[in-house]
Amino acid sequence: MTLDLIYRDKKSLPGEVEEGTIDDVVAEKVERRKVVVMRVLIVFFIVISLMIALNPPTFIAQLMGISWGALAGAFLAPFMLGLYWRGVTTASVWACFIWGVGLTVINMLLGNPINPINCGAIAMVGGFPIVWLVSLFSPKMNSDRVDTIFQCYK
């Protein structure tokens, strides 16, 4: 989190950088600040994990079923079809994402009339025809770009 979100670009304090260059001393200060932020975040997440471990929710398996069902319903079909079929479109990926997450959220809002694990399975299986059908009727990617993407299979 520190490296990807907080320090995505090298940051320095005002007055540390002269003429647009960062010397070794400033780079070392930036690295020390990153380490401090990482240590603080580690302690923060350890405290949150400890609080959850000391008072575990009884419905953790259900939460896992809901979250993994939504993720698998949203991404499994575009991923699997995208590995082997050059026709998957951006619109179909979005449609499948809306399908998988939408079905899971609606099921949850209705009080889980379908068991969350079964709902996830329905979302996963239903994603395949959605990706296929939407891909048939939505704009295709540039064929040169698709050839570049699939070049690793040659």
N, C-alpha and C positions, 0 to 999 in steps of 0.2 A: 504494500500500500504506500509505503514511504517513497519507494523508488518510482513506482508507476504513476501515482497521483500527486504526491506532494512535491517531489523533486524531479519532475519530468524533464525540466530543463535545468542546467546548472544555474544556481541562484547565488548571488552574493549580496552582501549588505552594501548600502550606499558608501562610497569612498573606497571600497576594496578593489575595484577594477579601474585601471587607468588605461586609456587609449584602447578600450575594447578587448583587452586580453586578460586572461586569468593566469596568474603565475602559480608556481608550486605551493607557495605559502597559503594563498587564498583557496586553492583547490583542496588543500589539507583541512582548512577551516570548514569548508563546505562539507567535506566528508565527515568531519567530527559532528557537525550539526545533524547530518543525516543519521548517524549512529545514535545520537541522543533521541531524535524523534522516533527511530525504530524501537529503541528500548522502552520509551514511554508507551508506544502502541502495544508492544508485547505485554507489558504489565497490565494495560487496559483490557486486552483480550483474555489474559489469564484470569483476571478478576471476573469478567463476564462468564467465562467457562466454569469457574468455581461456583458462582452463584447458581448457574444452571445445574451443575452436578450436585450441589447440596439440596436443591429443591427441584428434582427432575419432574417435568410434566409427564403425566400418565399417558398422554396421547401422542408421545413422540413417534411411535411407529406410524400412526395415522398421518402425522405431519410429514414424515418422510415419504409415505405413499402419495400424498397430495403433491408435494414438491417434485418428486421424481416422475410422477405421472404427467405433470404439466410440462416438465422439461423434455421428457421423452416424446410426448405428444406433439410438442412444438418443433423438435429438431431431428427426430429419428428419420422420418420419411425424407425430408430434403437432403439429409446427409447420405443416407443409403442410396437413394435414387441419383443423387449428384455424383456419387462415385462411379456409377456405371452408365448413366444416360446423359448425353450432352444437351438434352432438351429442357432441363429444369430451369425455370425462370425466377427472377427476383420476386415477381408478384406471387408466384406459387409458394415461395418460402414464407413470405409475409402471411399469406392465407393460412398456411399450416400453423404458423406461430399463433395467429388469432384463434384458430380452431383448438389447438392443444391447450393453450392457457385459458381461453374463453370457456371451453367445456368444463375444465377443472374448477374455475372460479364460480361458474353458474351452479355446478353441482355442490360446491361448498356453501354458496349463499342459500341454496334451497335446503340445507341441512343434511347433505350427503344422502340423497335418496338412492344413489348408486354407491356401493362401497368404493372408497377412494382408489383402492388398488384396481378394481374392475374399471373404474372411470379412466384411470391411466392407461389401461390396456385398450379400451375403446378409443381413447385419444391417439394412441400409437398406431393402431390398425387403421383408423379412419383417416390418418394423415396421408397415407399412400394414395388413395384415390383422389384426395383433394389436391395434392401436389401434381399428380398426373393430369387431372382435368384442367386445373388452372393453367398449367404449363402449355396445354394444347391451345388455349384461347388467349394467352397473354403474349406481349411482345417478347421476341427472342433476343438473346444476347448477341453481340457482334461475333460472327463465326471465327474471325481471326483471334479474338480474345479467348473463345472457347477452345480453339486449337492450341493456344499457348497454355491454357490451364491443363488440358489433357496430354500435353507433350510428355509428361513423366511416364505415361503408360507405354510409350514406344520403345 
